[in-house]
């Protein structure tokens, strides 16, 4: 499995790197998590420079993609070179998630038609201007598309992806590892409360 986190210039560290850390709690040979960037290096809003682990083209073939957030998202959606590549994203064959202003990217790609979204309060008017209903909640998913609003909701996206690709037990173990000591059960319960309504119903048992 390849999970790519799209990360652009001016990226928000909490959005890309928390998801990276949670997703990498899966330790199997066939599980790979990458930071996918449009250039060899990108610099965060606070000056943290990270190197490209995957190209945008490679991300478009991944099993799951998280579109990260940042200060330059409005510039990203106006960049034909980037957006033309991202038009290859396809929720019929991959999980697609967006963190905060990443929802604007999905909206401009036409992936949120008739699907409400979660995003941060700064991005909310831009997503609404793109014709998408914005929900007052941290997480929402429909079929293979999910969005989260607020930097500290990024672990919801990671947990949703792990649950979808590796199962609920793997997702709970990953979340248990990163949750604060003394609050682990509380964190896990809250995560499932937000995510479970949007997970596929389990297949009926064969008798």
C-alpha positions as CSV (number, residue, x, y, z in Angstrom):
1,X,0.0,0.0,0.0
2,X,1.2,3.5,-0.9
3,X,-0.2,6.5,1.0
4,X,0.9,9.9,-0.3
5,X,0.5,13.1,1.6
6,X,0.5,16.1,-0.9
7,X,2.6,18.8,0.6
8,X,3.1,22.2,-1.0
9,X,5.1,25.3,-0.4
10,X,3.9,27.0,2.8
11,X,2.6,23.7,4.1
12,X,1.2,23.4,7.7
13,X,3.5,21.0,9.6
14,X,0.7,19.7,11.8
15,X,-1.4,18.7,8.8
16,X,1.3,16.8,6.9
17,X,3.5,15.5,9.6
18,X,1.0,14.3,12.2
19,X,-0.7,12.2,9.5
20,X,2.8,11.0,8.4
21,X,3.6,9.9,12.0
22,X,0.3,8.1,12.7
23,X,0.2,6.4,9.3
24,X,3.8,5.1,9.8
25,X,2.7,3.2,12.9
26,X,1.8,0.4,10.5
27,X,5.0,-1.6,10.2
28,X,4.7,-4.0,7.3
29,X,6.8,-4.4,4.2
30,X,4.0,-3.5,1.9
31,X,3.0,-0.3,3.7
32,X,4.7,2.9,2.4
33,X,3.9,6.5,3.4
34,X,5.4,9.4,1.4
35,X,5.5,13.2,1.3
36,X,4.6,14.1,-2.3
37,X,5.7,17.5,-3.4
38,X,5.7,19.5,-6.7
39,X,9.4,20.3,-6.3
40,X,12.5,18.6,-4.7
41,X,12.0,20.6,-1.5
42,X,9.2,22.6,0.1
43,X,9.3,25.0,3.0
44,X,6.6,25.2,5.7
45,X,4.9,28.3,6.9
46,X,7.3,28.2,9.8
47,X,10.5,27.6,7.8
48,X,10.7,23.8,8.1
49,X,12.3,22.4,4.9
50,X,11.5,18.8,3.8
51,X,12.6,16.9,0.8
52,X,10.4,15.2,-1.8
53,X,9.7,11.5,-1.1
54,X,7.4,11.1,-4.1
55,X,6.3,13.2,-7.1
56,X,2.7,14.4,-7.6
57,X,2.5,11.9,-10.5
58,X,3.4,9.1,-8.2
59,X,0.9,10.3,-5.7
60,X,-1.9,10.0,-8.3
61,X,-1.2,6.3,-8.5
62,X,-1.2,5.7,-4.7
63,X,-3.8,3.6,-2.9
64,X,-4.6,6.6,-0.7
65,X,-3.9,10.4,-0.9
66,X,-4.1,13.1,1.7
67,X,-4.1,16.7,0.3
68,X,-2.3,18.7,2.9
69,X,-3.0,22.3,3.9
70,X,-0.9,25.4,3.9
71,X,-0.7,29.2,3.3
72,X,-0.4,28.9,-0.5
73,X,-3.4,26.7,-1.3
74,X,-5.2,29.4,-3.3
75,X,-2.0,29.7,-5.4
76,X,-1.9,25.9,-5.8
77,X,-5.5,25.8,-7.2
78,X,-4.6,28.5,-9.7
79,X,-1.4,26.7,-10.9
80,X,-2.3,24.7,-14.1
81,X,0.9,22.7,-13.9
82,X,-0.1,21.3,-10.5
83,X,-3.9,21.0,-11.1
84,X,-3.5,19.2,-14.4
85,X,-1.5,16.5,-12.7
86,X,-4.0,16.2,-9.8
87,X,-6.9,15.7,-12.2
88,X,-5.6,12.1,-12.3
89,X,-6.8,11.5,-8.8
90,X,-9.7,9.1,-8.9
91,X,-11.9,8.1,-6.0
92,X,-13.1,5.0,-7.8
93,X,-9.7,3.4,-7.3
94,X,-8.1,5.2,-4.4
95,X,-9.0,6.8,-1.1
96,X,-8.8,10.6,-1.3
97,X,-8.7,12.8,1.8
98,X,-8.1,16.5,2.4
99,X,-6.9,18.4,5.5
100,X,-8.2,21.9,6.1
101,X,-7.5,24.0,2.9
102,X,-6.9,20.8,1.0
103,X,-10.6,20.7,0.7
104,X,-10.3,23.7,-1.7
105,X,-8.1,21.6,-3.9
106,X,-10.7,18.8,-4.0
107,X,-13.5,21.3,-4.6
108,X,-11.7,22.9,-7.6
109,X,-11.0,19.4,-9.0
110,X,-14.7,18.7,-8.9
111,X,-14.4,15.9,-6.4
112,X,-16.8,17.4,-3.9
113,X,-19.8,17.7,-6.1
114,X,-22.8,17.0,-3.9
115,X,-20.5,16.1,-1.0
116,X,-20.2,18.4,2.0
117,X,-16.8,19.1,3.4
118,X,-14.9,19.9,6.6
119,X,-12.2,22.6,6.6
120,X,-10.6,25.2,8.7
121,X,-12.4,28.5,9.5
122,X,-10.0,30.5,7.3
123,X,-10.6,28.3,4.3
124,X,-14.4,28.0,4.9
125,X,-15.5,31.0,2.7
126,X,-13.3,29.9,-0.2
127,X,-14.7,26.4,-0.2
128,X,-18.2,27.7,0.1
129,X,-17.5,30.1,-2.9
130,X,-16.5,26.9,-4.8
131,X,-20.1,25.7,-4.3
132,X,-19.4,23.2,-1.5
133,X,-21.4,23.0,1.8
134,X,-19.0,23.3,4.8
135,X,-19.9,21.3,7.9
136,X,-19.3,22.5,11.5
137,X,-17.6,19.3,12.5
138,X,-14.0,17.9,12.4
139,X,-14.5,15.0,10.0
140,X,-16.8,13.8,7.2
141,X,-16.5,11.1,4.6
142,X,-18.6,9.7,1.8
143,X,-17.5,6.5,0.1
144,X,-13.8,7.0,-0.7
145,X,-13.6,10.8,-0.1
146,X,-12.9,12.3,3.4
147,X,-12.2,15.8,4.7
148,X,-11.1,17.1,8.1
149,X,-11.1,20.6,9.6
150,X,-8.7,21.9,12.1
151,X,-5.0,21.0,12.3
152,X,-5.5,18.6,15.2
153,X,-8.1,16.7,13.2
154,X,-5.4,15.3,11.0
155,X,-5.2,12.1,13.0
156,X,-8.8,11.4,12.1
157,X,-7.8,11.3,8.4
158,X,-4.9,9.0,9.2
159,X,-7.1,6.7,11.4
160,X,-9.8,6.6,8.7
161,X,-7.2,5.6,6.0
162,X,-5.7,2.9,8.2
163,X,-9.1,1.5,9.1
164,X,-10.1,1.4,5.4
165,X,-6.8,-0.2,4.2
166,X,-5.6,-2.3,7.2
167,X,-8.6,-2.7,9.4
168,X,-10.0,-1.3,12.6
169,X,-7.6,-3.1,15.0
170,X,-4.6,-1.6,13.1
171,X,-6.1,1.9,13.3
172,X,-6.8,1.6,17.0
173,X,-3.3,0.4,17.7
174,X,-1.8,3.3,15.8
175,X,-4.0,5.8,17.6
176,X,-3.3,4.2,20.9
177,X,0.5,4.7,20.4
178,X,0.3,8.4,19.7
179,X,-2.4,9.4,22.1
180,X,-1.4,11.1,25.4
181,X,-0.6,8.8,28.4
182,X,-3.6,8.8,30.7
183,X,-6.0,9.9,27.9
184,X,-5.6,7.1,25.5
185,X,-9.0,5.5,25.9
186,X,-10.6,9.0,25.7
187,X,-8.8,9.8,22.4
188,X,-9.6,6.5,20.9
189,X,-13.3,6.7,21.9
190,X,-13.5,10.2,20.4
191,X,-11.8,9.2,17.2
192,X,-14.2,6.3,16.7
193,X,-17.2,8.5,17.5
194,X,-16.2,10.8,14.7
195,X,-15.1,8.2,12.1
196,X,-17.3,5.1,12.6
197,X,-20.4,6.7,11.0
198,X,-18.4,7.0,7.7
199,X,-16.8,3.6,7.6
200,X,-18.3,1.0,5.3
201,X,-20.7,-1.4,7.1
202,X,-19.0,-4.7,7.9
203,X,-19.8,-7.6,5.5
204,X,-22.4,-10.0,6.9
205,X,-21.0,-13.2,8.4
206,X,-21.3,-16.3,6.2
207,X,-23.3,-19.1,7.8
